[in-house]
Each structure stands twice: as C-alpha cells, then as structure tokens.
Amino acid sequence: MGYVNVATTLQQAMSENNSLQVFVASGFYDLDTSYFATKYTVNHLDLDPGLRDHITLAYYDAGHQMYTHLPSLKKLKSDVADFFGKY
C-alpha cells in the first residue's frame, strides 16, 4: 500500500484546462495531509509558469478537520467566499 498521489492528475487537468482554478486548504496541525507536503507538491508540479497563479493555498491553525476549530472555520468560510467571488 502507499500514499495517494494526485499531483499528476492535477497537473494534467490544469494543463488541459487553463481556466481551472484550484483552492487548497491546509491545517498546520494536520497529521494526515501535511501542509508541508502539499506546499512541496504544488511547488513541484510541472506546470506552465502562467498557470502557477491558478493555485490558491490557504493555511489554518487547526488539523485535518479545520472546520471543527471555530476560528479556522470562520477563516475558511471567508477564504472560500473570496476565492469564489473572484470568478
């Protein structure tokens, strides 16, 4: 068994649809999906440089279920609303 890796799928989807925008929410204390691993993966996607700004990373003072931490839930709601408001 191993880890699920969707980096290749994400890179392919973004390359084929250059209008695709991606929002990634990461908890600083997430032991399942480390925000460092997410940041590393995003930084190492083989993307056209013009597509790099199509990925929005947001960080929260919580774990994997950041919506169970009220301050993080409020920030997540605001960040997602801002993200969708741009498009």
DSSP file (Angstrom, degrees, kcal/mol; ACC not computed):
  #  RESIDUE AA STRUCTURE BP1 BP2  ACC     N-H-->O    O-->H-N    N-H-->O    O-->H-N    TCO  KAPPA ALPHA  PHI   PSI    X-CA   Y-CA   Z-CA
    1    1 A M              0   0    0      0, 0.0     2,-0.2     0, 0.0     0, 0.0   0.000 360.0 360.0 360.0 160.6    0.0    0.0    0.0
    2    2 A G        -     0   0    0      0, 0.0     2,-0.3     0, 0.0     0, 0.0  -0.778 360.0 -61.5-151.6-164.8    1.2    3.6   -0.4
    3    3 A Y        -     0   0    0     -2,-0.2     2,-0.4     1,-0.0     0, 0.0  -0.671  48.8-110.6 -93.1 146.9    0.1    7.1   -0.4
    4    4 A V        -     0   0    0     -2,-0.3     2,-0.5     2,-0.0    -1,-0.0  -0.625  34.2-168.4 -74.0 130.4   -2.5    8.6   -2.8
    5    5 A N        +     0   0    0     -2,-0.4     4,-0.2     1,-0.1     3,-0.2  -0.949  20.5 165.9-126.7 111.0   -0.7   11.0   -5.1
    6    6 A V     >  +     0   0    0     -2,-0.5     4,-2.8     1,-0.1     5,-0.2   0.274  48.9 104.7-104.5   9.1   -3.0   13.2   -7.3
    7    7 A A  H  > S+     0   0    0      1,-0.2     4,-2.8     2,-0.2     5,-0.2   0.905  81.3  47.8 -59.6 -43.9   -0.2   15.6   -8.4
    8    8 A T  H  > S+     0   0    0      2,-0.2     4,-2.4     1,-0.2    -1,-0.2   0.911 113.2  48.2 -64.9 -41.6    0.0   14.1  -11.9
    9    9 A T  H  > S+     0   0    0     -4,-0.2     4,-2.6     2,-0.2    -2,-0.2   0.911 113.3  47.7 -64.4 -42.9   -3.8   14.2  -12.3
   10   10 A L  H  X S+     0   0    0     -4,-2.8     4,-2.6     2,-0.2     5,-0.2   0.925 111.9  49.6 -64.2 -44.7   -3.9   17.8  -11.1
   11   11 A Q  H  X S+     0   0    0     -4,-2.8     4,-2.0    -5,-0.2    -2,-0.2   0.916 113.3  46.8 -60.2 -43.7   -1.1   18.8  -13.4
   12   12 A Q  H  X S+     0   0    0     -4,-2.4     4,-2.3     2,-0.2     5,-0.2   0.924 112.4  49.0 -65.5 -45.1   -2.8   17.2  -16.3
   13   13 A A  H  X S+     0   0    0     -4,-2.6     4,-2.0     1,-0.2    -2,-0.2   0.913 113.4  46.7 -62.0 -43.2   -6.2   18.8  -15.6
   14   14 A M  H  < S+     0   0    0     -4,-2.6     6,-0.2     1,-0.2    -1,-0.2   0.856 112.8  49.8 -69.0 -34.0   -4.7   22.2  -15.2
   15   15 A S  H  < S+     0   0    0     -4,-2.0     3,-0.3    -5,-0.2    -1,-0.2   0.863 114.5  43.8 -71.4 -35.6   -2.6   21.9  -18.4
   16   16 A E  H  < S+     0   0    0     -4,-2.3     2,-0.5     1,-0.3    -2,-0.2   0.791 122.6  37.8 -79.4 -28.7   -5.7   20.7  -20.4
   17   17 A N    ><  -     0   0    0     -4,-2.0     3,-2.2    -5,-0.2    -1,-0.3  -0.814  66.7-176.9-124.4  89.4   -8.0   23.4  -18.9
   18   18 A N  T 3  S+     0   0    0     -2,-0.5    -1,-0.1    -3,-0.3    -4,-0.1   0.425  81.3  62.5 -73.1   5.3   -6.0   26.6  -18.5
   19   19 A S  T 3  S+     0   0    0      2,-0.1    -1,-0.3    -3,-0.0     2,-0.1   0.495  75.8 118.8 -98.4  -8.0   -9.1   28.2  -16.9
   20   20 A L    <   -     0   0    0     -3,-2.2     2,-0.4    -6,-0.2    -3,-0.0  -0.385  46.9-163.9 -64.8 128.9   -9.1   25.8  -14.0
   21   21 A Q        -     0   0    0     -2,-0.1     2,-0.4    34,-0.0    34,-0.2  -0.927   3.7-157.5-112.8 140.0   -8.6   27.5  -10.6
   22   22 A V  E     -a   55   0A   0     32,-3.0    34,-3.2    -2,-0.4     2,-0.5  -0.968   7.5-164.3-125.3 132.1   -7.6   25.4   -7.6
   23   23 A F  E     -a   56   0A   0     -2,-0.4     2,-0.5    32,-0.2    34,-0.2  -0.971   8.3-169.2-114.3 125.5   -8.1   26.2   -3.9
   24   24 A V  E     -a   57   0A   0     32,-3.1    34,-2.7    -2,-0.5     2,-0.5  -0.968   3.1-164.1-119.1 120.6   -6.2   24.1   -1.3
   25   25 A A  E     -a   58   0A   0     -2,-0.5     2,-0.4    32,-0.2    34,-0.2  -0.901  12.8-178.6-103.9 127.6   -7.0   24.4    2.4
   26   26 A S  E     -a   59   0A   0     32,-2.6    34,-2.1    -2,-0.5     2,-0.4  -0.988  20.9-142.2-131.5 134.6   -4.4   23.0    4.8
   27   27 A G  E >   -a   60   0A   0     -2,-0.4     3,-1.5     6,-0.3     8,-0.5  -0.781  15.5-138.0 -90.3 135.8   -4.3   22.8    8.6
   28   28 A F  T 3  S+     0   0    0     32,-3.2    35,-0.2    -2,-0.4     7,-0.2   0.815 105.7  43.9 -60.3 -30.2   -1.0   23.4   10.2
   29   29 A Y  T 3  S+     0   0    0     33,-3.1     2,-0.6    31,-0.3    35,-0.4   0.036  79.8 134.2-106.5  25.7   -1.5   20.5   12.6
   30   30 A D    <   -     0   0    0     -3,-1.5     5,-0.3    33,-0.4    33,-0.1  -0.666  30.0-178.1 -78.7 116.3   -2.9   18.1   10.0
   31   31 A L  S    S+     0   0    0     -2,-0.6     3,-0.2     1,-0.1    -1,-0.2   0.560  80.4  51.5 -91.4 -10.0   -1.2   14.7   10.5
   32   32 A D  S    S+     0   0    0      1,-0.2     2,-0.5     0, 0.0    -1,-0.1   0.869 123.3  21.5 -89.8 -44.6   -3.0   13.1    7.5
   33   33 A T  S    S-     0   0    0     -6,-0.1    -6,-0.3     4,-0.0    -1,-0.2  -0.790  85.7-146.3-129.0  85.6   -2.2   15.6    4.8
   34   34 A S     >  -     0   0    0     -2,-0.5     4,-2.2    -3,-0.2     5,-0.2  -0.234   8.3-141.4 -57.6 132.2    0.8   17.6    5.9
   35   35 A Y  H  > S+     0   0    0     -8,-0.5     4,-2.6    -5,-0.3     5,-0.2   0.820 104.1  57.2 -66.7 -27.7    0.8   21.2    4.7
   36   36 A F  H  > S+     0   0    0      2,-0.2     4,-2.6     1,-0.2    -1,-0.2   0.915 107.2  47.7 -65.7 -41.2    4.5   21.0    4.0
   37   37 A A  H  > S+     0   0    0      2,-0.2     4,-2.7     1,-0.2    -2,-0.2   0.899 112.7  49.1 -65.6 -39.9    3.8   18.0    1.7
   38   38 A T  H  X S+     0   0    0     -4,-2.2     4,-2.7     2,-0.2     5,-0.2   0.940 112.5  47.1 -63.4 -47.1    1.0   19.9    0.0
   39   39 A K  H  X S+     0   0    0     -4,-2.6     4,-2.3     1,-0.2    -2,-0.2   0.913 113.4  49.0 -61.3 -43.3    3.2   23.0   -0.4
   40   40 A Y  H  X S+     0   0    0     -4,-2.6     4,-1.1     2,-0.2    -2,-0.2   0.933 111.8  48.9 -61.1 -47.0    6.1   20.9   -1.8
   41   41 A T  H >< S+     0   0    0     -4,-2.7     3,-0.7     1,-0.2     4,-0.3   0.930 112.1  47.4 -60.8 -47.0    3.8   19.1   -4.2
   42   42 A V  H >< S+     0   0    0     -4,-2.7     3,-1.1     1,-0.2    -1,-0.2   0.903 111.6  51.4 -61.8 -41.2    2.3   22.3   -5.5
   43   43 A N  H 3< S+     0   0    0     -4,-2.3    -1,-0.2     1,-0.2    -2,-0.2   0.688 113.0  46.3 -69.6 -17.6    5.8   23.9   -5.9
   44   44 A H  T << S+     0   0    0     -4,-1.1    -1,-0.2    -3,-0.7     2,-0.2   0.230  78.3 124.0-112.5  13.2    7.0   20.8   -7.9
   45   45 A L  S <  S-     0   0    0     -3,-1.1     2,-2.1    -4,-0.3   -37,-0.1  -0.529  70.0-122.7 -67.6 139.6    4.1   20.4  -10.3
   46   46 A D        +     0   0    0     -2,-0.2     2,-0.3     3,-0.0    -1,-0.1  -0.490  59.4 151.8 -84.0  70.1    5.3   20.5  -13.8
   47   47 A L        -     0   0    0     -2,-2.1     5,-0.1     1,-0.1   -35,-0.0  -0.723  56.1-101.0-104.0 150.6    3.1   23.4  -14.7
   48   48 A D    >>  -     0   0    0     -2,-0.3     3,-2.6     1,-0.1     4,-0.6  -0.484  40.0-118.9 -58.3 135.7    3.5   26.2  -17.3
   49   49 A P  G >4 S+     0   0    0      0, 0.0     3,-0.9     0, 0.0     4,-0.4   0.794 112.6  63.4 -53.3 -29.6    4.6   29.2  -15.3
   50   50 A G  G 34 S+     0   0    0      1,-0.2     3,-0.2     2,-0.1    -2,-0.0   0.638 100.7  52.6 -70.2 -13.5    1.5   31.1  -16.4
   51   51 A L  G X4 S+     0   0    0     -3,-2.6     3,-2.1     1,-0.1    -1,-0.2   0.553  82.6  88.2 -97.7  -9.8   -0.7   28.6  -14.5
   52   52 A R  G X< S+     0   0    0     -3,-0.9     3,-1.3    -4,-0.6    -1,-0.1   0.850  84.2  56.3 -59.3 -35.4    1.1   28.8  -11.1
   53   53 A D  G 3  S+     0   0    0     -4,-0.4    -1,-0.3     1,-0.3    -2,-0.1   0.423  88.8  78.3 -80.1   5.5   -1.1   31.7  -10.0
   54   54 A H  G <  S+     0   0    0     -3,-2.1   -32,-3.0   -33,-0.1     2,-0.5   0.430  82.0  79.0 -87.2  -0.4   -4.2   29.5  -10.6
   55   55 A I  E <   -a   22   0A   0     -3,-1.3     2,-0.5   -34,-0.2   -32,-0.2  -0.944  63.8-165.8-112.4 124.8   -3.5   27.7   -7.4
   56   56 A T  E     -a   23   0A   0    -34,-3.2   -32,-3.1    -2,-0.5     2,-0.4  -0.945   4.2-163.2-109.9 123.3   -4.5   29.3   -4.1
   57   57 A L  E     -a   24   0A   0     -2,-0.5     2,-0.4   -34,-0.2   -32,-0.2  -0.899   7.7-176.4-106.3 133.8   -3.1   27.9   -0.9
   58   58 A A  E     -a   25   0A   0    -34,-2.7   -32,-2.6    -2,-0.4     2,-0.3  -0.988   8.5-154.8-131.1 141.8   -4.7   28.8    2.5
   59   59 A Y  E     -a   26   0A   0     -2,-0.4     2,-0.3   -34,-0.2   -32,-0.2  -0.898   6.8-165.9-122.1 146.4   -3.5   27.7    5.9
   60   60 A Y  E     -a   27   0A   0    -34,-2.1   -32,-3.2    -2,-0.3     2,-2.2  -0.959  31.9-119.6-134.6 146.6   -5.4   27.3    9.2
   61   61 A D  S    S+     0   0    0     -2,-0.3     2,-0.3   -34,-0.2    11,-0.2  -0.397  89.1  74.5 -80.3  61.0   -4.4   26.9   12.9
   62   62 A A  S    S-     0   0    0     -2,-2.2   -33,-3.1     1,-0.1   -32,-0.3  -0.849  78.7-100.7-154.0-175.2   -6.1   23.5   13.0
   63   63 A G        -     0   0    0     -2,-0.3     3,-0.4     2,-0.2   -33,-0.4   0.046  66.8 -52.6 -98.6-149.3   -5.7   19.9   12.0
   64   64 A H  S    S+     0   0    0    -35,-0.4     2,-1.0     1,-0.3     3,-0.2   0.858 134.6  48.9 -62.0 -38.0   -7.2   17.9    9.2
   65   65 A Q    >   +     0   0    0      1,-0.2     3,-2.4     2,-0.1    -1,-0.3  -0.609  69.4 168.8-101.7  72.0  -10.8   18.9   10.0
   66   66 A M  G >   +     0   0    0     -2,-1.0     3,-1.3    -3,-0.4     7,-0.3   0.711  67.2  71.3 -61.7 -19.5  -10.2   22.6   10.3
   67   67 A Y  G 3  S+     0   0    0      1,-0.3    -1,-0.3    -3,-0.2     6,-0.1   0.578  86.9  65.4 -74.1  -8.4  -13.9   23.3   10.3
   68   68 A T  G <  S+     0   0    0     -3,-2.4     2,-0.7     1,-0.1    -1,-0.3   0.554  89.1  73.7 -87.1  -7.7  -14.1   21.8   13.9
   69   69 A H  S X> S-     0   0    0     -3,-1.3     4,-2.5    -4,-0.3     3,-0.7  -0.925  81.1-146.6-106.0 108.8  -11.9   24.7   15.2
   70   70 A L  H 3> S+     0   0    0     -2,-0.7     4,-2.3     1,-0.3     5,-0.2   0.833  94.2  48.6 -52.3 -47.2  -14.2   27.7   15.2
   71   71 A P  H 3> S+     0   0    0      0, 0.0     4,-1.9     0, 0.0    -1,-0.3   0.898 115.2  46.7 -60.9 -37.0  -11.6   30.4   14.3
   72   72 A S  H <> S+     0   0    0     -3,-0.7     4,-3.1     2,-0.2    -2,-0.2   0.886 109.4  54.1 -70.4 -37.6  -10.3   28.2   11.4
   73   73 A L  H  X S+     0   0    0     -4,-2.5     4,-2.7    -7,-0.3    -1,-0.2   0.921 109.0  48.6 -59.9 -44.3  -13.9   27.6   10.3
   74   74 A K  H  X S+     0   0    0     -4,-2.3     4,-2.0    -5,-0.2    -1,-0.2   0.912 114.0  45.7 -62.9 -42.6  -14.5   31.4   10.1
   75   75 A K  H  X S+     0   0    0     -4,-1.9     4,-3.0     2,-0.2    -2,-0.2   0.910 112.2  51.5 -67.0 -42.0  -11.3   31.9    8.2
   76   76 A L  H  X S+     0   0    0     -4,-3.1     4,-2.9     2,-0.2     5,-0.3   0.930 109.5  50.1 -59.6 -46.2  -12.1   29.0    5.8
   77   77 A K  H  X S+     0   0    0     -4,-2.7     4,-2.1     1,-0.2    -1,-0.2   0.921 114.0  45.1 -58.8 -44.3  -15.6   30.4    5.1
   78   78 A S  H  X S+     0   0    0     -4,-2.0     4,-2.5     2,-0.2    -2,-0.2   0.918 113.8  48.8 -65.7 -44.4  -14.1   33.8    4.4
   79   79 A D  H  X S+     0   0    0     -4,-3.0     4,-2.4     2,-0.2    -2,-0.2   0.906 112.8  47.0 -64.2 -42.4  -11.3   32.4    2.2
   80   80 A V  H  X S+     0   0    0     -4,-2.9     4,-2.7     2,-0.2     5,-0.3   0.903 111.9  50.9 -67.5 -40.2  -13.6   30.2    0.2
   81   81 A A  H  X S+     0   0    0     -4,-2.1     4,-2.2    -5,-0.3    -2,-0.2   0.918 111.8  47.7 -62.2 -43.0  -16.1   33.1   -0.3
   82   82 A D  H  X S+     0   0    0     -4,-2.5     4,-1.0     2,-0.2    -2,-0.2   0.910 111.6  51.2 -62.3 -42.5  -13.2   35.3   -1.5
   83   83 A F  H >< S+     0   0    0     -4,-2.4     3,-0.7     1,-0.2     4,-0.4   0.946 114.9  40.8 -61.0 -50.6  -12.0   32.6   -3.9
   84   84 A F  H >< S+     0   0    0     -4,-2.7     3,-1.1     1,-0.2    -1,-0.2   0.825 108.0  63.2 -68.8 -30.5  -15.4   32.0   -5.4
   85   85 A G  H 3< S+     0   0    0     -4,-2.2    -1,-0.2    -5,-0.3    -2,-0.2   0.740  95.3  60.5 -65.6 -23.0  -16.0   35.8   -5.5
   86   86 A K  T <<        0   0    0     -4,-1.0    -1,-0.2    -3,-0.7    -2,-0.2   0.723 360.0 360.0 -74.2 -21.5  -13.1   36.2   -7.9
   87   87 A Y    <         0   0    0     -3,-1.1    -2,-0.2    -4,-0.4    -1,-0.2   0.356 360.0 360.0-124.2 360.0  -14.7   34.0  -10.5
